[in-house]
Amino acid sequence: MRGGGGAMGLLEQCEAAFGAADLYRALGVRRGASPEEIRRGYHRASLRVHPDRVPPEDKEEATRRFQILGKAYAVLSDAEQRALYDEQGRVDEEGEALRAERDWQEYWRLLFKKISVKDIEDFEKTYKDSEQELADVKAAYMDFEGDMDKIMESVLCVDYTDEPRIRKIIEKAIDLKEVPSYKAFLKEPKQKALARKRRAEKEAREAEKCKQELGLGDGEDDLKALIQSRNKDRKKEMDDFLSHLEAKYGNNPKKGGKKTAAKKGKK
C-alpha cells in the first residue's frame, strides 16, 4: 500500500475510519459505479462528516474522516488511479491524486458550491409539474406500494398543500395503467390522511417558529443555521436534499439519477 515510513496508507485509513479497506465502500457506492455516482456518493458521505457540520468536540475526528473521503474520491475520480486500484487493489500513495499538501476542504468547496434559499426556490419552480417530478412521483408510488405517508415524505419539494396535486398525478397514472392499483392508496382511511396533515402543519409551525427565534433571513448561513437547529432526523433529510441541489447547481451540468428525496425545510 505504501512504500516506506510508518504512516498508514489510504486503504488502512479507510479501514480504521469506516470499517473496510475499500474506497468504494467508504463512499457508499458499488464497485462499477459511474463517475457521476461516485461524485454523488462522495458528496453524501462527506456531508455527514464535514467539519463545519459537527459539534466542536467532534471536529478533529470529523476532519480526519473528511480528509480520507477526499482522498478516496481523488483516486476514484482519476481514470488511471482508479484503473490501478480496480486491477491491483492498491493506490499510488505518491501520485498526484494524493499529494499531501492538498487542502481537502478547499477541494470540496471547488466541487460543490454553497446553496442559498433562492437556489432552492428556483429549483422548486422548475421541478414542480416537470417530467422529472412526474417520474419521481410514480417511482415513489411504486416503491412504497401506494403508502401516501411515505410518498409525501419522499418526493422533493412538496408539503401537505401539494397532496391533492400529487394524488391526481397518481390517479391519472393508474387510469393510464402506467402503475398498478394499490389498495393502500385507493382505500386510505380518512383518519390516516388527517393525521398526516396535522403532522405536516405542526412541522411547518415549528420550522417558522425556529426561523423567527433565530432571526434568520434567506442567506446561505441562515439556511445552514436553520438546518442545524432541526432534530437529527430532519437534518439528515435536509442534508440529502441539499446534496441533490448542490449536485445540480455545482460544477456538474448533468442531471442526477434517482433522487435522494426529502421534504423542504422552509416554509
C-alpha positions as CSV (number, residue, x, y, z in Angstrom):
1,M,0.0,0.0,0.0
2,R,2.7,2.5,0.9
3,G,6.4,2.5,0.2
4,G,8.3,3.4,3.4
5,G,7.7,5.1,6.7
6,G,5.3,4.0,9.4
7,A,2.3,6.1,8.3
8,M,-0.9,4.2,7.3
9,G,-1.7,4.1,3.6
10,L,-5.1,5.2,2.3
11,L,-6.7,1.7,2.4
12,E,-5.6,1.3,6.0
13,Q,-7.0,4.7,6.9
14,C,-10.3,3.7,5.3
15,E,-10.4,0.5,7.3
16,A,-9.7,2.4,10.6
17,A,-12.2,5.2,9.9
18,F,-15.0,3.3,8.1
19,G,-14.5,-0.4,8.9
20,A,-13.4,-1.5,5.4
21,A,-10.2,-1.2,3.4
22,D,-12.3,-0.4,0.3
23,L,-12.5,3.0,-1.4
24,Y,-15.9,2.3,-2.9
25,R,-17.4,1.2,0.5
26,A,-16.1,4.4,2.1
27,L,-18.0,6.5,-0.4
28,G,-21.1,4.2,-0.2
29,V,-21.1,3.2,-3.9
30,R,-20.8,0.0,-5.9
31,R,-17.6,-1.1,-7.5
32,G,-18.8,-0.5,-11.0
33,A,-20.3,2.9,-10.3
34,S,-20.2,5.7,-12.9
35,P,-18.1,8.8,-12.3
36,E,-21.3,10.7,-11.5
37,E,-22.4,8.1,-9.0
38,I,-19.0,8.2,-7.4
39,R,-19.2,12.0,-7.2
40,R,-22.7,11.9,-5.6
41,G,-21.5,9.2,-3.2
42,Y,-18.6,11.3,-2.1
43,H,-20.8,14.3,-1.6
44,R,-23.3,12.3,0.5
45,A,-20.6,10.7,2.6
46,S,-18.6,13.9,3.1
47,L,-21.7,15.9,4.1
48,R,-22.1,13.5,7.1
49,V,-18.6,14.2,8.4
50,H,-18.0,17.8,7.2
51,P,-16.1,19.6,9.9
52,D,-18.4,22.6,9.7
53,R,-21.4,20.4,10.4
54,V,-20.4,18.7,13.7
55,P,-20.0,20.0,17.3
56,P,-16.6,21.4,18.3
57,E,-15.7,18.3,20.3
58,D,-16.1,16.1,17.2
59,K,-14.3,18.4,14.8
60,E,-10.9,16.7,14.9
61,E,-12.2,13.3,14.2
62,A,-14.6,14.6,11.5
63,T,-11.7,16.4,9.8
64,R,-9.7,13.2,9.7
65,R,-12.6,11.2,8.2
66,F,-13.4,14.1,5.8
67,Q,-9.8,14.1,4.5
68,I,-9.9,10.3,4.0
69,L,-13.1,10.6,1.9
70,G,-11.5,13.4,-0.1
71,K,-8.5,11.1,-0.9
72,A,-10.8,8.2,-1.8
73,Y,-12.7,10.4,-4.2
74,A,-9.5,11.8,-5.7
75,V,-8.3,8.3,-6.5
76,L,-11.6,7.1,-7.9
77,S,-12.2,10.2,-9.9
78,D,-8.9,9.8,-11.7
79,A,-9.2,7.3,-14.5
80,E,-5.6,6.0,-14.3
81,Q,-5.6,5.8,-10.5
82,R,-9.0,4.1,-10.5
83,A,-7.8,1.5,-13.0
84,L,-4.8,0.8,-10.9
85,Y,-6.9,0.3,-7.8
86,D,-9.5,-1.9,-9.7
87,E,-6.9,-4.1,-11.3
88,Q,-4.3,-4.4,-8.5
89,G,-6.2,-3.4,-5.3
90,R,-3.7,-0.7,-4.4
91,V,-3.3,3.0,-4.6
92,D,-0.4,5.2,-5.7
93,E,0.3,7.0,-2.4
94,E,2.9,9.3,-4.0
95,G,0.8,10.1,-7.1
96,E,-0.7,13.5,-8.0
97,A,-4.2,12.5,-6.6
98,L,-2.9,12.1,-3.1
99,R,-0.3,14.8,-2.8
100,A,0.0,15.7,0.9
101,E,-0.2,19.4,0.6
102,R,-3.8,19.5,-0.9
103,D,-6.3,21.5,1.1
104,W,-9.2,19.0,1.2
105,Q,-11.8,21.5,2.4
106,E,-10.9,23.8,-0.5
107,Y,-11.0,20.8,-2.9
108,W,-14.6,20.1,-1.6
109,R,-15.7,23.7,-2.0
110,L,-14.5,23.8,-5.6
111,L,-16.6,20.7,-6.3
112,F,-19.7,21.7,-4.5
113,K,-20.8,25.3,-4.3
114,K,-23.0,26.5,-1.4
115,I,-26.7,26.6,-1.8
116,S,-28.9,29.5,-0.9
117,V,-32.7,29.7,-0.2
118,K,-33.0,31.3,-3.7
119,D,-31.4,28.3,-5.3
120,I,-34.0,26.1,-3.6
121,E,-36.8,28.3,-4.7
122,D,-35.5,28.4,-8.3
123,F,-35.2,24.6,-8.3
124,E,-38.8,24.2,-7.0
125,K,-40.1,26.4,-9.8
126,T,-38.5,24.3,-12.5
127,Y,-39.1,20.9,-10.7
128,K,-42.8,21.2,-9.9
129,D,-45.1,19.9,-12.7
130,S,-42.0,18.8,-14.7
131,E,-41.4,15.5,-16.4
132,Q,-38.8,14.7,-13.7
133,E,-41.3,15.3,-10.9
134,L,-43.9,13.1,-12.7
135,A,-41.4,10.3,-12.9
136,D,-40.3,10.7,-9.3
137,V,-43.9,10.6,-8.0
138,K,-44.7,7.4,-10.0
139,A,-41.4,5.8,-8.7
140,A,-42.3,6.7,-5.1
141,Y,-45.8,5.3,-5.6
142,M,-44.3,2.0,-6.8
143,D,-41.5,1.9,-4.2
144,F,-43.9,2.4,-1.3
145,E,-46.9,0.5,-2.8
146,G,-49.3,3.4,-2.5
147,D,-48.5,4.5,1.0
148,M,-49.2,8.2,0.9
149,D,-47.3,8.9,4.2
150,K,-44.1,7.6,2.6
151,I,-44.8,9.1,-0.8
152,M,-45.3,12.6,0.6
153,E,-42.1,12.2,2.7
154,S,-40.0,11.1,-0.2
155,V,-41.0,13.4,-3.1
156,L,-38.9,16.5,-3.4
157,C,-40.3,20.0,-2.8
158,V,-43.7,19.0,-1.6
159,D,-45.7,19.9,1.5
160,Y,-49.2,19.0,2.6
161,T,-50.7,21.6,0.3
162,D,-49.4,19.7,-2.6
163,E,-51.1,16.4,-1.7
164,P,-54.2,16.9,-3.9
165,R,-51.9,17.6,-6.9
166,I,-49.8,14.5,-6.1
167,R,-52.8,12.3,-5.8
168,K,-54.1,13.5,-9.2
169,I,-50.8,12.6,-10.8
170,I,-51.0,9.1,-9.3
171,E,-54.7,8.7,-10.2
172,K,-54.0,9.6,-13.8
173,A,-51.1,7.2,-13.9
174,I,-53.4,4.4,-12.6
175,D,-56.1,5.3,-15.1
176,L,-53.5,5.1,-17.9
177,K,-52.3,1.8,-16.5
178,E,-48.8,3.2,-16.1
179,V,-48.7,2.0,-12.5
180,P,-50.7,-0.7,-10.7
181,S,-53.7,-0.1,-8.3
182,Y,-52.6,-0.4,-4.7
183,K,-55.2,-0.8,-2.0
184,A,-53.1,1.3,0.4
185,F,-53.6,4.3,-2.0
186,L,-57.2,3.7,-3.2
187,K,-58.6,2.8,0.2
188,E,-56.6,5.0,2.5
189,P,-58.6,5.7,5.7
190,K,-59.6,9.4,6.2
191,Q,-58.1,9.3,9.7
192,K,-54.7,8.5,8.3
193,A,-54.8,11.3,5.8
194,L,-55.9,13.7,8.5
195,A,-53.1,12.6,10.8
196,R,-50.6,13.2,8.0
197,K,-52.0,16.8,7.5
198,R,-51.8,17.5,11.2
199,R,-48.2,16.3,11.4
200,A,-47.2,18.5,8.4
201,E,-48.9,21.6,9.8
202,K,-47.1,21.1,13.1
203,E,-43.8,20.8,11.3
204,A,-44.5,23.9,9.3
205,R,-45.3,25.9,12.5
206,E,-42.2,24.6,14.3
207,A,-40.0,25.5,11.3
208,E,-41.4,29.0,11.1
209,K,-41.1,29.5,14.9
210,C,-37.4,28.2,14.8
211,K,-36.7,30.6,12.0
212,Q,-38.1,33.6,13.8
213,E,-36.4,32.7,17.1
214,L,-33.0,32.5,15.3
215,G,-33.7,35.8,13.4
216,L,-33.0,34.1,10.1
217,G,-33.2,35.5,6.6
218,D,-32.6,33.9,3.2
219,G,-28.8,33.8,3.1
220,E,-26.6,30.7,2.9
221,D,-25.5,30.9,6.6
222,D,-29.2,31.4,7.6
223,L,-30.2,28.3,5.7
224,K,-27.3,26.4,7.4
225,A,-28.3,27.6,10.8
226,L,-31.9,26.6,10.2
227,I,-30.9,23.1,9.1
228,Q,-28.6,22.7,12.1
229,S,-31.4,23.7,14.5
230,R,-33.7,20.9,13.4
231,N,-33.5,17.5,15.1
232,K,-31.2,14.8,13.7
233,D,-33.7,13.0,11.5
234,R,-34.9,16.2,9.8
235,K,-31.3,17.4,9.5
236,K,-30.4,14.2,7.6
237,E,-33.3,14.7,5.3
238,M,-32.2,18.3,4.6
239,D,-28.6,17.2,4.1
240,D,-29.8,14.8,1.5
241,F,-31.9,17.4,-0.2
242,L,-29.1,19.9,-0.2
243,S,-26.8,17.2,-1.6
244,H,-29.1,16.8,-4.5
245,L,-29.3,20.5,-5.1
246,E,-25.6,21.1,-4.8
247,A,-25.0,18.4,-7.4
248,K,-27.5,20.2,-9.7
249,Y,-26.1,23.7,-9.1
250,G,-22.5,22.7,-8.7
251,N,-19.9,22.1,-11.5
252,N,-21.6,19.1,-13.0
253,P,-24.3,20.0,-15.5
254,K,-25.8,16.5,-15.8
255,K,-29.0,15.6,-14.0
256,G,-28.6,13.0,-11.3
257,G,-30.2,9.6,-11.3
258,K,-32.8,8.6,-8.8
259,K,-33.2,11.4,-6.2
260,T,-32.4,11.1,-2.6
261,A,-35.6,12.7,-1.6
262,A,-36.5,14.9,1.3
263,K,-39.2,17.4,2.2
264,K,-38.2,21.0,2.1
265,G,-37.3,22.6,5.4
266,K,-38.5,26.1,4.8
267,K,-42.0,27.4,4.9
